[in-house]
Amino acid sequence: MTESHDPTAGGWASHQPVVVGVDGSDGCRSALAWAAAEAAAAGADLHVVTAVDHRPSDRVRRRAERTVAALAADVDGVVPPEQLSHAVYDGAPERELLDNLHGARMLVVGKRGLGTLSRMFVGSTSLALAGRSPVAVAVVPTGWDQAAHRDEPVVVGVEPDRPHHRLMHLAFRRAERLGVPLVLVHGWEPPGTPPAEAHDVETEGDAHARFEAAVTVWRNRFPAVNARTSATSKHPAVAVLDEADSGAQLVLLGRHHSNRFAGFGFGSVTRAVLHYAHVPVLVVPTDED
């Protein structure tokens, strides 16, 4: 079942390709397998890419071309050959990937890389891509086996002030398509000691009530989804990580293009979850909401 495109709902068109960045390391193979399964489930093309920096010699570039072609061949039983392509970019990996995402549905990268071709996709690079990409970015841990987790829930971190339409739609649609539960998480911590004259300071109960109200809207839109809420007094990042550690196949979090965050917004939360999660994390740009 493919996710149809609806600009107001945050869906994807079936022709939009999945792009996966590889570097020949063990870490990239988990990302490649995840990306291939994602493309196959959606009937989308899969584009396998790498980059070679610092004016590579012909020998280095040929080695990169052989590596990316071999990795693409590894998944041609998952994605039909006519929907599978690969490329080597000349230039800094982060810049080249970001410059070649036009029309893509998502970018998939490994959480860690050994950099055997271009020092590509080490933790800092994956984090930078997730923070700057105009399309959703999935960061997949080394050794992740999606088949072993296919019955586990999808987890989504929710900001009750801004329950972003695209993020929520993608989370509910994915849980519906996979037939798995969806866990919606809200963590709340006091914003410090309020001034004595403050009269409208929000309580934890108020915050959780807004969270439940936001979730109810989406439950009504997707009645077939088994949606469970988790509202706690923990930091939002800890709340999300606790749910992921309890068993999950994917965590979804929002991210603003502007990258301007304050307090416990889900900007800093996204960064923390990317660092510590042991499951794939899908970071979804939300500025268009």
N, C-alpha and C positions, 0 to 999 in steps of 0.2 A: 504494500500500500504506500503510495507516494504522498508527500505533503504538498498540496496544491498551493499555488501562489495567490495571496490576497494581501495587497499592500497595507490594508488597514488591520490585518490580523497577524502579521508577522510570519506568514508561511513562506515556503520556498517553491520556486518553479522546478519541475522535474528536470529541465534542461540545465539548470545551474550546477556546475561541477563541484565536486569536493576536491580541494587541493591539499596534498600532504607533502610536507617538507621532510626530506630524508638526508642522512649523512653517512650511511653505511655502518653505523654503530648498532649494537644490540638494542639500544634505547629507541631507535627509530623504527625497528621492526614491529613493536607493539603499536605504535602510532599508525604504521602502514596497514596492519591487519584491521585496526579499528576503523580507519578511513575506508578501506575496501568494503567492510561490512556495511558501513553507513551508506556508501554509494550504491551498493547492490540493493539494499532495502528500499532506497528511494528511486531506483532506476536511473540514477544520475551517472554522469561521466566521472572518472577518477583521473586526476592529473598529478603525477608523481614528479617532484622537482627537487633540485639541489642547487647550490650556488658555490662558485669557486672564486675566492677573493684574491686580491694582491697580484693582478696580472699573471695568471698562471701560465706555466709553460705548456706546450702542446702535450707533453707526456702526462702532466697532471690533469689537464682537461679531458684527455682520452680516458684516463682512469676514472674520472668522475662520470663520464658518459657510460662506460661499461657498468659501473656500480649502479647508477640509477636505472639503466635498462634491465639489469638483472633483478633489481628489487621490484620493478614493475612486473616482470615476468613471474615473480613469485605469487602474484595475486590475480593472474589472468584466468584462473579457474573460479575466482569469486566474482570478478567483473568481466563482462564480455569483452573480447579483444577490441571490438570496434568502439568501445566506450573507455578504453584505457590509453593514456598517452604519458609521455615523460619529457623532461627538458632539463638542461643545465643552464643556469644563468651566470653571467660573468659580472661579479661585483660583490659588495657586502651583502651577506645573506639577509639580514633584517630589511635593508632597503629594497633589495631585489624582490623579496617575497611581497612586501607591502605594495610595491609598484605593479605587481602582476596578479592582483586579486580581483580585477574588474570582472563582474558577472559571476563570481564564485558564490556558492552557498555558504561555505565555511572553509577555514584553514585548520588543518590538523598537524600538530607537532608533538614530538616526544618531550617528556619532562626533563630528561637529561640526554646529552649526547657526548660522544667521545671526541667528536671533531676530527675524524680521520680524513675528511676532505677539506673542510674549511672552517673548523672551529664553530660549526653551526649547531644551533639548538642546545647549547648549554643552558643551564637554568636561567641565567640573566637574559639570554636571547629569547627564549620561549616566553618569559615574563614580559619582555618589551613588546613582542608581537601581540600577545594577548591584550596589552594595554593600549596599543595604537591601531590595531587592525580595523578597517571599516566594515569587516564582516565578522561573524562569530568565529571564535577560535577554540578548538578542543585541544586540551593539553593532556596527553595520555602517559601514565606512569610506565616505566620499564617493567616488562614481564606481565603486563595486564592481559588477562585472558577473558575476553568479553563473554564467551560461551559459558564460562563457569559462573557468571553473574547475571545471566539473562532474565532470571525470575525475580531478581531483587528490585527494590523500588527506585524511582527517580526522585532526587531531592532538589528542591529549589529554595533559595534564600529570598525572602520577600521583605521589601520596604513598605510598611503600611501607608506611609505618606505618599509613596509613588509606586503602586503595584504595577510596574511597567507592562503595558499591553503586549508588546512583542515577547518579552520574557515569559510572561504567564501563559500566553497562547502556545508558545513552543513547548513549555513544560507539560501542559495539559494534553496537547496533541500527541506528544511523544508517549506519555503514559497510556493514553487511549489506544494508540497504534500498537504498542507492545503488550497491552493487557496486563500492566503491572501497576502496583499502587504508586501514588504520588504523595510525597511528604513535603509539606510547605512549612518552612522554618522561619521563626521570628525570635531573635534574641534581643533583650533590652537590658541596658544598664543605666543607672541614674546619671544624668549629664553633669554631675558635680553638685556642690552645695548652692542652691538658688539664693538670690539676694532676699533679705528679710521682707522687702516690700512687694515681692512677686506674688501674684494671686492666681495666675493661670498656669502653674507648673504642671506638666502632664505626669500622671502617675503611671506605674507599671500596668495597672489594671486598665487605664485609658488606652495605653499603647496596644495592649493585647486585644482589647475590644475593637479597635480600628483594624487590626490585623485580621481578626475573624470576620469582620464585615467585608473587607476587601476580598477575602477568600470565598465568602458566600456567593459573591457575584459570579465568580468563575466556576464554582460548583454547579450553579444553576445553568451555566452554559454547557457544561460537560457532565451531565448527570451519570454517565456510564463510568466515569473515572472514580476509583476508590481513593479519594483525597483525604489525607489525614493531616492535621495541623500539630505543630510542636512549638509552643510559645514558652519561653523560659526567661529567667533572670540572668542568663549568661551573656557574655559578649557575643555579638552576632556570629563572629568567625568561629568561636568555640561551639556555639549551638549548631552551626552547619557541619562542622567537623565531627561532632559527636554523632549526629545522624548518619553521616557518611561512614563512620567507623562501625556503626551498628549493622551495616549491610546496605550497600547501594551500588547501582551500576553506572550512575552518572549524577554529577552535581551541576546545576545550572545557576549562574549568577549574572547579574547585570553589570554594565560598565558604561560610563558616559565618555563620549569622545573627548570632551573638554578635560577630563581627568581632574576635575576640581571637586574635592570632597572635604567634608568637615565632620568632626566628631566620629560617630560610629556608623557613618553611611557605608554603603556596600562597595565603595571604592577600596578603602583599606581592607575591608572584609575579603574582597576578591583576591587581593594580593596575598593575604595571610592563608586563605584556603588553597591557593595555587601552590604555595610553599609546602604545606603540610598534608594535603589530601593524598590518600593512597588509592583513589579512584579517579577516573577521567573527570575533568572539569570543563564545562562548556561556558565560555565567557561571551555574553551576548551584548553588543552595543545597543544602547537604549535611548540615545539622544533624539531619535525620531518620534518617540512616544509623546 
